[in-house]
Amino acid sequence: MRRPHTCPRARSPRATAGFTLVELLAALAIFALVAVMAAQALNGALRQRDGLAARDDAAASLSRSLALMRRDLESALPLAFHPAGGGEAEPALDEIAGGAGFALSIGGHPRLSGERGDGLARVLWRVDSGRAVLTRQHWPGLAPAAQDDAGPLRDMLEGVTALSIVPLGDWPEGDANPASLPPGFEVVLETRQHGRLRLVVAR
């Protein structure tokens, strides 16, 4: 039996209409929501990465500063420092009042890049209260010819508000022997990020 011929134009209009405007708007809204969620997740991941990198840099800076300070304290020598210009000799360990730092005669370890000297040196650890930064300065030798012989002032650690040193063990008080040193030291750093830090070193 012969089937009746069907014209293509006779199909239902719904079969060839495609998406309606409402369906298209709903799809766009879903894509926009997914894009916003993805952007927020990426932004959060980037902030977390930056925070971890900043904490890692701060921890590395703290570790380097404490290691260098420990090395200086372990290298302390019972020798007075004679400043340029023939001033009065300064004690081997000279604490700066007000928790601002200390100066120390040292010897026997390599110098940092740019530092000069013959193995004996004077180091000054000091807190720049205006910037809350721990700094270190190096003089080559214990009797420099001029004040200009001092090395550059180096920023070591940010967020430090105070630095004090306490002699440990039997140590004669007074200025009878400016070359004397105690058997050990306890250094206390007040920091904004890490709180109070103590470094104990025996000679």
N, C-alpha and C positions, 0 to 999 in steps of 0.2 A: 504494500500500500504506500502510495506516495505521500511524504510529509509536506505540510504546507511551508512555503518559503517564509522565512522570518527576516525582516529588514533590521539592520543594526541600529537604526535610529529608533527602533521600537523598544530598546532597553530602558530599564528604569532610570530616571534622572539621578537617583541616589548612588548608582553604581559608578558613575563617572564624575561626581561632584567634587572629590578630594576632601581636604580638611575644611571645616567650617571656621569662621573667624573666632568663635569661642574656643574651639579646640586649639587653634594656633596660639591664641593668647595664653591659654593654660600651659601649653608646652614652653613658651617663652618664659613664663613666670617660674616654671620648674627649673629651667636652665639657669635663669638669673639667680635663683636661690642656691643652686649647687655652686655656681661661680662665686657667690659671696661667701659661702661656707669654706670653699677651697682657699680663697684669698685670706680669710681670717686664720685658717689653720697654718698657711704659709707664713703669715705675719707673726703668729705666735711662735712658730719654729725659729724664725730669724731672730726674734727678741731673745728667745731662750739661748740660741747659739751665741749672740753678742754678750749676754749676761755671763755665760760660762767662760767665754774668752776673756772677759774683763776680770773675773775671779781668778782665772788661771794666771793672767799677767800679774795680778796683785800678789798671788801666792809665790810666784817665781821671784818677784822683786823683793818680797819679804825674806825668802830663803837666801837670796844672794847677799842682801844687806847683813843679815845675822851671821852668815858664814864669814864675810869679810871682817865684821866686827870681832867675831870669835878669834879669827886669825891674828888680828891686831893685838888683842888682849893676851893671846898665848905667846906673842912675840915681844911682849913688854920687856924693856931693859931698865935696870936701875941706874940710869944716867940722866942728869939734869939737862935741860934745854937752855941754850944761851942765845937769846934773840939778837937779831941784827941791831947794830948801833950801840952795843955794850951795855944793854940794860941788865937788870937783876936776873939771875938765873931762875928759871921756872922749874918746879918740881917735876920729877919723872912722870907722876900722875897729878894732873891739875884739874880739879873739878870746877866747872863753871856754875856759879850760884844760880839758884832759881830753877833748877831742872832743865838747864839749857844745853848741857853736854859736858864733854871732858876732852882734855888734851893728854897725849901719851907718847912717851919715847919708845920706839920699837926698833927692831933690827932682825936680820936673818931670813927675810922672805922676799920673793920677787916683787918688783914694783908693777903698778898698773901701767897701762899704755900712756905714754906722755910724761911719766914721772921720772925724775933724775935722782941721782944720789949714789952713795957708796955702800949701801946696805943699811946704814943707820938713818933713821928718819924720825920726824915728829908728825903725828896725825892728830887732826882735830875733828871730832864728831860733835856736831852742833845741830840744834833744832832752829830752823827759821820759823819763828812764831807767826810771822805775818802770812806765810804761805802754808804753814803746818807741814813742812818738809824736812826730813832728816838729811843733813849734808855731811860730806867728808872732804877734808883738805889735807894735803901732804906737803911737808917741807923736806927737801933732800938734806940730810945731815942734821946734826944737833947744834951746829953753830953756823947758821947761814950768814953769808956776807952781806946780804941785803934782803929787805922785806919782799922785794919782787921775786926772790927765789921760790916763793911759795907756789905750789902747783895749782891747777884750776880747782874751783869749788864745784864739787860734783853732787848732784841731787841723787840720793840713794833710795829714799822711801817716802811716799806721800802719806798724808793723814796722821803724822806723828805730832803730838802736842807737847810732849815732855820727854826728857832723857836724863837719867841720873845714874851715878855709879856709886856703889857702896863697897869699901874695902872689906875683905874677909880675912879672918885669922889675926894673929898677933902682929900689930903694926904700930910702931911708936908714933904717937901724935906729936904735932908741932912741926916746925920747920928746921929742926936741928940738922937734919940730913935730907936735903932736897932730892938726893939720888935714891932714897929708899923706896921700896915697893912692898905692898902687902903680898901674902902668899896666894891670894885669890881675889876675884872681883865678882860682884853681882850687879848686873846692869838691868835697869827697869825702864821699859819704854811704854809710854801711854799713847795708844793709837785709837783712831776713830773706828776702824773696821774690825780690828782684832782684839780690842780691849787692852788690858795690861799684860805685857809680855816680860818675862824674866829670863835673863841669860847668865848662867853661873859658869865661871871659868877659873880653873886653878893653874898657877904657873908651874 
